[in-house]
Amino acid sequence: MNTPLPPPYNEFNNASAQNNTNSKWQAWYNKFLEINFNNNEAHQYATIFTNNEIELNMINQLNEGTLKLMGIDKAGHRIRILGLQNKNLQPTATSMVQAQPTTVNVS
C-alpha cells in the first residue's frame, strides 16, 4: 500500500496564510459594518485594509494621510474610520466605577 504524500510546503503555507487573511478580512468587514458602512463599502475597505496588512490593533496609529494613501477617498468615510480610535479608547463600565471613601463615625 502506498500512503499519500503530504501536500508540498508551499501549498500548505499558502492555504494557512489564506485562512489567516480571511479571518483578518472578516474582522475588518465586521468592524466596518459596525460603523454603518454598507455591504459593498465594508467589503471594499476590508480588502484594502488586509491588502495593506493593517490589523485591528493598529487602529490608533491610523491618520487621515494614511487612509488617503490607501485609497479611502471620501472624507466622511475617513472620519468614520478614524472614529474607531475613540471607540477603542472609551472606558468600560468597570473602569468608570470609582471607589468612594467611606466615612466612619466613631462616638
Secondary structure as GFF3:
##gff-version 3
##sequence-region A 1 107
A	DSSP	alpha_helix	9	34	.	.	.	ID=ss1
A	DSSP	alpha_helix	39	51	.	.	.	ID=ss2
A	DSSP	three_ten_helix	56	61	.	.	.	ID=ss3
A	DSSP	alpha_helix	64	69	.	.	.	ID=ss4
A	DSSP	alpha_helix	75	89	.	.	.	ID=ss5
A	DSSP	alpha_helix	93	96	.	.	.	ID=ss6
###
